[in-house]
Structures are given as C-alpha cells and as structure tokens.
C-alpha cells in the first residue's frame, strides 16, 4: 500500500495595478521597486490569514499587458518584493529552483 503525503494548504494572491512606467522610455524603474515592496507586504499579510499553519515556501509570477516593457515585470518582482515577504512570514531562505541551491 502506498503511503499518502501530508495534506497541504495552498493560497494564492493576485494584484492588478496601473504600471506607472507603461508606455514610457525610461531607465529609472524605482517606482516599480516600490510597487513590488508594497505588494509583497500586503499580499503576504492577507494570505497568512488564509493558512492554518506557517508557510514553508512561496513563489512569484508575473504577467503584463502589451504596454509594459520586458524589464518592467522583473522590476516589480525581483529587487524588493522578497524582503517584505520574508519579514511578514518571519524569515526564510532564498533557493534557486533550478539548482535547489541557497542563494
């Protein structure tokens, strides 16, 4: 007989926002860093209320419309979003999902 895995709970958060850099040719994307930090904190706080136990992992994904440049999505997610997420959940390490190594 096969042993069943421990049940898990998954929660997902989503945000839609107006991109302040859409349609503009600019190199300073700090406005998007601020958006990412705010979303990271707000969504994580909301999602924690949905879980019955502390989270053991999280992931992030992005999608944008035709007016955003390719560099806009990583500017929201990468520079500042993880720090507030780790602060809200009380820590955590960053792992590269391709190599499973701590970074």
C-alpha positions as CSV (number, residue, x, y, z in Angstrom):
1,X,0.0,0.0,0.0
2,X,1.3,3.4,-0.9
3,X,1.8,6.0,1.8
4,X,-0.1,9.2,1.3
5,X,1.5,12.5,1.6
6,X,0.7,15.0,4.3
7,X,-2.2,17.3,3.3
8,X,-1.2,20.8,2.3
9,X,-3.0,24.1,2.0
10,X,-2.2,26.4,-0.8
11,X,-3.2,30.1,-1.0
12,X,-2.7,32.4,-3.9
13,X,-2.7,36.2,-4.1
14,X,-3.1,38.4,-7.1
15,X,-2.9,42.1,-7.7
16,X,-3.7,44.3,-10.7
17,X,-2.2,47.7,-10.7
18,X,-1.6,50.6,-13.1
19,X,2.0,50.5,-14.3
20,X,3.5,54.0,-13.8
21,X,6.2,53.2,-16.4
22,X,4.0,51.8,-19.1
23,X,4.4,53.5,-22.5
24,X,7.4,55.5,-21.3
25,X,11.0,55.0,-22.3
26,X,12.8,55.4,-19.0
27,X,15.7,53.6,-17.3
28,X,14.8,54.6,-13.7
29,X,12.3,51.9,-12.6
30,X,12.4,52.7,-8.9
31,X,8.6,53.3,-8.9
32,X,8.2,49.7,-9.8
33,X,10.5,48.6,-7.0
34,X,8.2,50.4,-4.6
35,X,5.1,48.8,-6.1
36,X,6.8,45.3,-5.6
37,X,7.6,46.0,-2.0
38,X,4.1,47.2,-1.2
39,X,2.5,44.3,-3.0
40,X,4.9,41.8,-1.3
41,X,3.9,43.0,2.2
42,X,0.1,43.5,1.5
43,X,-0.4,40.2,-0.3
44,X,1.6,38.2,2.2
45,X,-0.2,39.6,5.2
46,X,-3.6,38.8,3.6
47,X,-2.5,35.3,2.6
48,X,-1.2,34.4,6.1
49,X,-4.8,34.7,7.3
50,X,-5.9,32.0,4.9
51,X,-3.3,29.4,6.1
52,X,-3.8,27.1,9.0
53,X,0.0,26.7,9.5
54,X,3.0,28.8,8.8
55,X,4.1,28.8,5.2
56,X,7.0,26.6,4.2
57,X,7.5,28.1,0.7
58,X,6.3,30.7,-1.7
59,X,6.6,31.5,-5.4
60,X,6.0,34.6,-7.5
61,X,4.9,35.0,-11.1
62,X,4.1,38.0,-13.3
63,X,2.2,38.8,-16.4
64,X,1.8,42.2,-18.1
65,X,-0.1,43.8,-20.9
66,X,1.2,44.9,-24.2
67,X,2.2,48.4,-23.0
68,X,4.8,47.2,-20.5
69,X,8.4,46.6,-21.5
70,X,10.0,43.3,-20.7
71,X,12.1,44.9,-18.0
72,X,9.0,46.1,-16.1
73,X,7.9,42.7,-14.7
74,X,11.3,41.8,-13.1
75,X,11.5,45.3,-11.7
76,X,8.3,44.7,-9.7
77,X,9.1,41.2,-8.5
78,X,12.8,40.9,-8.1
79,X,14.5,43.8,-6.3
80,X,12.2,44.5,-3.4
81,X,9.3,42.0,-3.2
82,X,11.0,39.2,-1.3
83,X,12.3,41.3,1.6
84,X,8.9,42.2,2.9
85,X,7.6,38.7,2.3
86,X,10.3,37.2,4.4
87,X,9.7,39.9,7.1
88,X,6.0,39.1,7.3
89,X,6.5,35.3,7.4
90,X,9.3,35.6,9.9
91,X,12.3,34.6,7.8
92,X,13.1,32.2,5.1
93,X,15.9,31.5,2.7
94,X,16.1,32.1,-1.0
95,X,16.5,29.0,-3.1
96,X,17.2,28.8,-6.8
97,X,14.5,26.4,-8.1
98,X,16.7,25.3,-11.0
99,X,19.6,24.1,-8.9
100,X,18.0,23.8,-5.5
101,X,20.9,25.8,-4.0
102,X,20.6,28.5,-1.5
103,X,21.4,31.9,-2.9
